[in-house]
Amino acid sequence: MALLLRDLTLDLSGDESQLPALAARQLGIEVGKLQDFKIVRRSIDARKKSQIVKVYTVEFSCADEAALLHRSGNCRLEQQPDRPQVGVPRVRSAHHALVVGMGPAGLFAAKRLAESGVRVTLVERGRPLEKRVKDVESFWATGLFDPVSNVQFGEGGAGTFSDGKLTTRLNHPLRLDVLEALVACGAPEEILVEARPHVGSDRLRKVVVNFRKHLAGLGVDIRFETLLTGLDLRRGRVVGGIVNDQDTLPCDSLVLAPGHSARDTYLMLDRCGVQLEAKSFAVGLRVEHPAELINRIQYGKFAPQLPAADYALRYNDDETGRGVYSFCMCPGGEVINSASEPGGLVVNGMSRMARSGRYSNSALVVTVGPEDWGGSKLGGMRFQQQWERRAYAVAGSDYQAPAQNMMAFIGRGRGPVVSSCRPGVVATELREVLPDFVYHGLQRALPHFDRKMKGFVTAEAVLIGVETRTSAPLRMTRGESGESVSHPGLFPTGEGAGYAGGIMSAALDGLRAADQVVRTSAGAGLCSNR
């Protein structure tokens, strides 16, 4: 048995080597009696700007834990629950899975399937990460767009060009398994204990390459520039995938993890009669502030021991009933052009591991739903395209992004239009690139956000458009077995299938899909992986 002690605090200059003595003092025992002492969670408490502290949860064992628990008094001491022993399903007969997409869901599904004894073919429409990074950097430098290899398509998925955030509200038994797999591939060990873990886009690239090598070592057949263009059906069941409009890859199960921007895949599924349903998402802009300003608002006086500050803001618009909120905040990062098809422009945010950039950015978005496009299952996708194409045209049709100073956006003055977004930005009236209800919703929300974070509304801030890819615009309906309700043998998973939002939740959904593939296959058994 082990014990957890919560809410140990150190000031910003405090050394973590002091924690055992601090814990022993709170518990009223000798420090030498604490065995196997380790930090299991670390966070920053900045609610009192005059007294910002580091907050820890620690784990340890000792000789008489029951007695210590009994007399712990006001200490937040509790027994550490045993880590769930999650069994790995094992196939007892030959089973071949085709996994489509090399984002988090596809990568973790392929890993889990291979470990379960399944023969896995993993296909990706884009290019290997080494080539993909060069393609994206070329696009940002020149504005020359590549529809095959870009921020959305390629090894690692869209999250490869992001902040690498690993936060999730899911209390999933495999959450630590995901983090440990990332650490084994080169992610920093700190993600195992940080309350808000992130890898950063620069470090994540190394992790993705090592993950690929690990999959190859498990026997996974990996193929790039291989686009799923059709489904091979036999008596109503998916028995293969048609790729690049010419080749058929037979399989017993097809795990589909396409990402939220694979619009051609959505159209193909609709043509094949796969049951899809519209879902809500959000649309808006990126806001970019000097990182120093956000640090000052959140911390008061910034100290070098502090991470670049983040924030989360929410406002309910009384006039429309819609939520307006910040999303995917990137401290010390940059705004990135995330186009994935010719003639359309969409932006996102990215941070590197150190989060040391001059600017911090976040999406500011307004909820949209099927009622905004007539309820059709593909209407949300077309709604996104409409505003992305509008943004592209208004800014000059050369992949520069439309942008406006925040004070001009709310009609309170003027200011410079300077942004980290490459290949550049064009000063524009942003009301031209947004639905009216989104434009006015953001205008009404900004003064509220300024009351929450005094100084948020400022001439030092710039708004860049448009942000439309907050989540998938539809869902691939699946049943209790994890299969498509209309197409047995097809296992939709991850963010593009409408069941996740971010790296961690997508990875967990990929693991779920893999387990369901094995459990629904003939002759599946169960064995422990511990």
C-alpha positions in Angstrom: 0.0 0.0 0.0 1.1 3.6 -0.6 -0.1 6.9 0.7 -0.8 10.2 -1.0 -0.2 13.6 0.7 -1.8 16.5 -1.1 -1.3 20.3 -1.0 2.3 20.5 0.0 3.5 24.0 -1.0 6.8 25.6 -1.8 7.5 29.2 -2.7 8.9 29.7 -6.2 12.5 29.6 -5.0 11.9 26.5 -2.9 13.9 23.3 -3.8 11.9 20.1 -4.3 14.5 18.3 -2.2 12.8 20.0 0.8 9.6 18.1 0.2 10.3 14.9 2.2 11.2 17.0 5.3 8.1 19.2 4.8 5.9 16.2 4.5 7.4 14.6 7.6 6.9 17.8 9.6 3.2 18.0 8.6 2.7 14.3 9.4 4.6 14.5 12.7 7.0 11.7 11.9 10.7 11.3 11.3 11.7 11.9 7.7 13.6 8.7 7.6 10.4 6.8 7.9 9.2 7.9 4.5 10.0 5.3 1.9 9.8 5.4 -1.9 9.0 9.1 -1.8 8.1 10.6 -5.2 6.2 13.5 -6.7 3.1 12.5 -8.5 1.6 15.9 -9.3 2.9 19.5 -9.6 1.0 22.7 -10.3 1.2 26.5 -9.8 -1.3 28.3 -7.6 -1.4 32.0 -8.7 -4.7 33.0 -7.1 -2.8 35.3 -4.7 -0.4 37.3 -6.9 1.6 38.4 -3.9 2.2 34.8 -2.9 2.4 32.5 -5.8 3.4 29.0 -4.8 4.1 25.6 -6.3 1.7 22.9 -5.1 2.6 19.2 -4.9 1.0 15.8 -4.3 3.5 13.2 -3.2 3.4 9.5 -2.8 5.3 7.4 -0.2 5.1 4.4 2.0 5.9 3.8 5.7 5.9 1.1 8.3 2.5 1.8 10.0 0.4 3.4 7.3 -3.0 2.6 8.9 -2.0 4.4 12.1 -0.7 7.4 10.2 -3.9 7.7 8.3 -5.9 7.5 11.5 -4.0 10.4 13.2 -3.4 12.5 10.1 -5.6 15.3 11.4 -5.9 18.3 9.0 -3.4 16.9 6.5 -4.8 15.8 3.1 -3.5 12.3 3.5 -5.2 9.3 1.8 -4.5 5.9 0.6 -3.2 5.7 -3.0 -5.6 3.6 -4.9 -4.0 0.7 -6.8 -3.3 1.5 -10.5 -6.0 -0.3 -12.6 -4.7 -3.5 -14.0 -6.1 -3.2 -17.5 -6.0 -6.4 -19.5 -4.8 -6.4 -23.1 -7.1 -8.4 -25.4 -5.3 -11.1 -27.4 -6.4 -12.6 -30.6 -6.2 -16.4 -30.9 -6.6 -16.6 -34.6 -5.2 -14.6 -37.5 -6.7 -11.1 -37.7 -5.6 -8.3 -40.0 -6.5 -4.7 -39.2 -6.2 -1.7 -41.6 -5.7 1.5 -39.6 -6.2 4.7 -41.5 -4.6 7.9 -40.2 -1.4 8.5 -38.3 -2.7 11.1 -35.7 -2.9 10.1 -32.0 -5.9 7.9 -32.5 -4.4 5.9 -35.3 -0.9 5.6 -33.8 -2.2 4.3 -30.5 -4.7 2.0 -32.1 -2.0 0.5 -34.3 0.3 0.1 -31.2 -2.4 -1.6 -29.2 -3.5 -3.9 -32.0 0.0 -5.0 -32.8 0.6 -5.7 -29.1 -2.6 -7.8 -29.1 -1.3 -10.1 -31.8 -3.1 -8.4 -34.7 -1.4 -8.0 -38.1 -1.6 -4.2 -38.8 -1.3 -2.2 -41.9 -1.1 1.6 -41.1 -1.7 4.1 -43.9 -1.3 7.8 -43.9 -2.4 10.2 -46.7 0.4 12.6 -46.1 4.2 12.3 -45.8 6.7 11.2 -43.2 7.3 13.8 -40.5 10.8 14.7 -41.7 9.5 15.6 -45.1 6.3 17.1 -43.8 8.1 19.6 -41.5 10.1 20.9 -44.5 6.9 21.2 -46.6 5.1 23.2 -43.9 8.0 25.5 -43.3 8.2 26.1 -47.0 4.5 27.0 -47.1 4.9 29.4 -44.2 7.9 31.0 -45.8 6.5 31.3 -49.4 2.8 30.8 -49.4 3.1 27.9 -51.8 0.5 25.4 -50.6 0.9 21.6 -50.8 -2.5 19.7 -50.5 -0.7 16.4 -49.8 1.6 17.6 -46.9 0.5 20.4 -44.6 -0.4 21.3 -41.1 -3.5 19.0 -41.2 -2.2 16.0 -43.2 0.9 13.9 -42.6 2.5 11.7 -39.9 1.5 12.8 -36.4 -1.7 14.5 -37.5 -2.7 18.1 -36.9 -1.4 17.9 -33.3 2.2 17.8 -34.6 1.9 21.5 -35.2 0.3 22.6 -32.0 1.2 23.1 -28.4 1.3 19.3 -27.7 -1.1 19.7 -24.8 -1.9 16.5 -23.0 -4.6 17.7 -20.6 -7.9 15.8 -20.5 -11.0 15.7 -18.3 -11.2 12.0 -18.8 -10.2 9.9 -15.7 -9.3 7.0 -17.9 -7.5 3.9 -16.6 -5.1 4.1 -19.5 -4.2 7.8 -19.2 -0.8 7.0 -17.6 -0.1 4.3 -20.2 -0.4 6.9 -22.9 1.9 9.3 -21.1 4.4 6.6 -20.4 4.4 5.5 -24.0 5.1 9.1 -25.0 8.0 9.4 -22.5 9.4 6.1 -23.8 9.5 7.8 -27.3 11.3 10.9 -26.1 8.7 13.1 -24.3 10.0 14.8 -21.1 9.4 12.8 -17.9 7.7 15.9 -16.4 4.5 15.1 -18.3 3.9 12.3 -15.8 3.5 14.8 -12.9 2.6 18.2 -14.4 -1.0 19.2 -13.8 -1.1 20.7 -17.3 1.4 18.6 -19.3 2.6 19.6 -22.7 5.3 18.4 -25.1 5.6 21.3 -27.5 5.6 21.0 -31.2 9.4 20.8 -31.5 9.8 18.0 -29.0 6.7 16.2 -30.3 8.3 15.7 -33.7 11.0 13.6 -32.2 8.4 11.6 -30.2 6.4 10.9 -33.4 9.4 9.6 -35.3 10.4 7.3 -32.4 6.8 6.1 -32.2 6.9 5.2 -35.9 10.1 3.2 -35.3 8.5 1.5 -32.3 5.5 0.5 -34.5 7.8 -0.8 -37.2 9.6 -2.9 -34.5 6.2 -4.4 -33.6 5.8 -5.5 -37.2 3.4 -2.8 -38.4 3.4 -2.2 -42.1 3.5 1.6 -42.5 2.6 3.3 -45.8 2.7 7.0 -46.6 0.9 9.0 -49.3 -1.8 6.4 -49.2 -5.3 8.0 -49.2 -8.4 6.0 -48.4 -10.7 6.6 -51.3 -13.3 3.9 -50.9 -14.6 0.9 -48.9 -14.5 -2.7 -50.1 -17.8 -4.3 -49.0 -18.9 -7.9 -48.9 -22.5 -8.7 -47.8 -22.7 -5.3 -46.1 -19.5 -5.7 -44.2 -16.2 -3.8 -44.7 -13.6 -6.2 -45.8 -11.0 -3.8 -47.2 -10.1 -0.2 -48.0 -9.6 1.2 -51.5 -6.6 3.5 -51.6 -5.5 6.1 -54.1 -8.5 5.2 -56.3 -6.7 2.0 -57.5 -5.5 -0.5 -54.9 -7.5 -2.6 -52.5 -6.0 -3.5 -49.1 -8.0 -6.4 -47.7 -8.6 -6.5 -43.9 -10.8 -8.1 -41.3 -11.4 -4.7 -39.5 -10.8 -1.1 -40.7 -10.0 1.4 -38.0 -10.7 4.8 -39.4 -8.9 7.7 -37.6 -8.9 10.4 -40.3 -8.6 13.7 -38.4 -11.2 16.5 -38.4 -10.0 18.0 -41.7 -10.3 15.0 -44.0 -13.3 16.4 -45.9 -12.7 14.2 -49.0 -13.0 11.2 -46.6 -16.3 12.5 -45.2 -17.6 12.9 -48.8 -16.5 9.3 -49.6 -18.1 7.9 -46.5 -21.4 9.7 -47.4 -21.3 8.3 -50.9 -20.8 4.8 -49.4 -23.8 5.2 -47.2 -22.0 5.3 -43.9 -24.2 6.7 -41.2 -23.1 10.3 -40.3 -24.7 12.9 -38.1 -24.2 16.6 -37.8 -22.6 17.9 -34.6 -21.8 21.3 -33.0 -18.4 22.9 -33.0 -17.2 26.5 -32.7 -16.0 29.3 -35.0 -14.1 32.5 -34.4 -10.7 34.1 -34.4 -7.2 33.8 -32.9 -6.2 36.5 -30.5 -2.5 37.3 -30.0 -1.0 39.3 -27.1 2.6 40.0 -26.1 3.5 37.0 -23.8 4.8 39.5 -21.3 1.4 41.2 -21.0 -0.4 37.9 -20.3 2.3 37.0 -17.8 1.7 40.3 -16.0 -2.1 40.0 -16.0 -2.0 36.4 -14.6 1.0 36.6 -12.2 1.6 40.3 -11.4 5.3 40.3 -11.2 6.7 37.6 -13.4 9.5 35.3 -12.0 11.8 33.1 -14.0 10.7 30.0 -12.1 7.1 30.5 -13.6 5.9 29.0 -16.8 4.5 31.3 -19.5 1.0 32.1 -18.3 -2.1 30.6 -19.8 -5.8 31.4 -19.4 -9.3 30.0 -19.9 -12.2 32.4 -20.5 -15.9 31.7 -21.0 -19.0 33.9 -21.5 -22.6 33.1 -22.2 -24.1 35.5 -24.6 -27.5 36.5 -23.2 -28.7 37.8 -26.6 -28.2 34.5 -28.5 -27.7 31.9 -25.8 -24.4 30.8 -27.4 -21.2 30.1 -25.5 -18.2 32.3 -26.3 -14.9 30.9 -25.0 -11.2 30.7 -25.4 -9.8 27.5 -26.8 -6.4 25.8 -27.3 -4.4 28.6 -25.6 -0.7 28.6 -26.6 1.6 30.4 -24.2 4.7 31.9 -25.6 3.8 30.5 -29.1 2.8 31.7 -32.5 -0.3 31.8 -34.7 0.0 29.4 -37.6 -1.6 29.2 -41.1 -3.3 25.7 -41.0 -4.8 25.5 -44.5 -5.5 22.0 -45.8 -7.2 22.7 -49.2 -6.6 25.2 -52.0 -8.5 28.4 -51.8 -9.2 28.3 -48.1 -7.6 29.8 -45.0 -7.7 28.7 -41.4 -5.5 29.5 -38.5 -4.5 27.7 -35.3 -1.9 28.1 -32.5 1.4 26.4 -31.8 4.0 26.5 -29.0 7.3 24.9 -28.6 8.5 23.0 -25.5 10.1 26.1 -23.8 7.0 28.3 -24.6 9.5 31.2 -24.8 8.1 33.1 -27.8 7.3 36.8 -27.7 3.6 36.2 -28.1 0.8 34.2 -26.5 -2.3 33.3 -28.4 -5.7 31.6 -28.1 -8.7 30.9 -30.1 -11.8 33.0 -29.2 -14.8 31.1 -30.6 -18.6 31.0 -30.6 -20.6 27.8 -30.6 -22.3 26.9 -33.9 -24.7 24.0 -34.5 -26.8 22.2 -37.1 -29.5 24.9 -36.9 -27.0 27.3 -38.4 -26.7 25.3 -41.7 -30.1 23.7 -41.9 -29.2 20.5 -40.1 -27.7 18.5 -43.0 -25.0 16.0 -42.0 -22.4 17.6 -44.3 -23.6 21.2 -43.7 -21.1 21.9 -40.9 -18.2 21.0 -43.2 -19.6 23.3 -45.9 -20.2 26.0 -43.3 -16.5 25.9 -42.4 -15.5 26.0 -46.1 -17.6 29.0 -46.7 -15.9 31.2 -44.2 -12.4 29.8 -44.9 -12.8 30.6 -48.6 -14.1 34.1 -47.6 -11.1 34.7 -45.4 -8.7 33.6 -48.2 -10.4 35.9 -50.7 -10.7 39.0 -48.5 -7.0 38.8 -47.5 -5.8 38.7 -51.1 -5.9 35.0 -52.1 -2.2 34.4 -51.3 -2.6 32.7 -47.9 -1.9 35.8 -45.9 -4.4 35.9 -43.1 -6.9 38.7 -42.4 -6.2 40.5 -39.2 -7.4 43.5 -37.2 -6.3 45.3 -34.1 -8.5 44.4 -31.1 -9.5 48.1 -30.4 -10.6 48.6 -34.0 -12.5 45.3 -33.8 -14.6 46.5 -30.9 -14.9 50.1 -32.3 -12.9 51.8 -29.6 -9.9 53.1 -31.5 -7.0 51.9 -33.6 -3.7 50.2 -33.3 -1.0 48.3 -35.1 -1.6 45.0 -36.9 1.4 42.9 -36.1 1.3 39.1 -35.8 3.6 36.1 -35.7 1.4 34.4 -38.4 3.3 33.4 -41.5 3.5 34.1 -44.5 1.9 37.3 -43.2 -1.3 39.1 -42.3 -3.4 41.7 -44.0 -5.2 44.5 -42.1 -8.9 43.8 -42.7 -12.3 44.4 -41.3 -12.9 41.0 -39.7 -16.7 41.4 -39.8 -16.2 40.5 -43.5 -14.9 37.0 -42.7 -17.3 35.9 -39.9 -21.0 35.2 -39.6 -22.8 38.1 -38.0 -23.7 36.2 -34.9 -20.1 35.2 -34.4 -18.8 38.7 -35.0 -21.2 40.4 -32.6 -20.9 37.6 -30.1 -17.1 38.2 -29.9 -17.6 41.9 -29.6 -20.0 41.4 -26.6 -17.7 38.9 -25.0 -14.4 40.9 -25.1 -15.4 43.5 -22.4 -16.5 40.6 -20.2 -13.1 38.9 -20.7 -11.4 42.2 -19.8 -13.2 42.2 -16.5 -11.9 38.7 -15.8 -8.4 39.6 -17.0 -7.8 43.4 -16.6 -5.8 44.5 -19.6 -6.9 41.7 -21.9 -8.6 44.3 -24.2 -5.8 46.4 -25.5 -4.3 48.0 -28.6 -1.4 45.6 -28.1 -3.6 42.6 -29.1 -4.4 41.5 -32.7 -7.2 39.2 -33.9 -6.5 36.9 -36.8 -9.0 34.9 -38.8 -10.5 32.5 -39.2 -10.5 29.7 -36.6 -13.0 27.0 -37.8 -11.4 23.6 -37.0 -12.1 23.5 -33.3 -13.5 20.0 -33.7 -15.1 17.7 -36.3 -18.2 19.1 -37.9 -19.9 15.6 -37.9 -19.9 12.3 -36.1 -19.6 8.8 -37.6 -22.2 7.0 -35.6 -21.0 3.9 -33.9 -22.7 1.2 -31.7 -21.7 -0.5 -28.5 -19.3 -2.7 -30.3 -17.4 0.4 -31.6 -18.4 -0.4 -35.2 -20.2 1.9 -37.5 -23.9 1.3 -37.0 -24.4 1.0 -40.8 -21.1 -0.7 -41.8 -19.9 -3.6 -39.6 -16.1 -4.0 -39.7 -15.6 -0.2 -39.8 -14.4 1.2 -36.5 -14.5 5.1 -36.5 -12.2 6.6 -33.8 -10.6 9.8 -32.7 -11.3 13.5 -33.3 -12.2 13.2 -37.0 -14.8 10.6 -36.2 -16.4 13.0 -33.7 -15.4 11.3 -30.5 -12.4 13.2 -29.1 -10.9 16.6 -28.7 -7.2 16.8 -28.4 -4.1 14.6 -28.4 -4.9 12.7 -25.1 -8.6 12.0 -25.7 -7.8 10.9 -29.3 -5.1 8.5 -28.1 -7.4 7.0 -25.5 -10.2 6.6 -28.1 -7.7 4.9 -30.4 -6.9 2.4 -27.6 -10.6 1.8 -27.0 -11.1 1.1 -30.8 -8.2 -1.4 -30.8 -9.6 -3.3 -27.8 -13.1 -3.4 -29.4 -11.6 -4.7 -32.7 -10.0 -7.6 -30.8 -13.0 -8.3 -28.6 -15.3 -8.5 -31.6 -13.0 -10.7 -33.6 -13.6 -14.4 -33.6 -11.8 -16.3 -30.9 -10.6 -13.3 -28.8 -9.2 -14.1 -25.4 -7.9 -11.8 -22.6 -4.5 -11.7 -21.0 -2.9 -9.2 -18.6 -0.3 -6.8 -19.8 1.1 -6.2 -16.3 
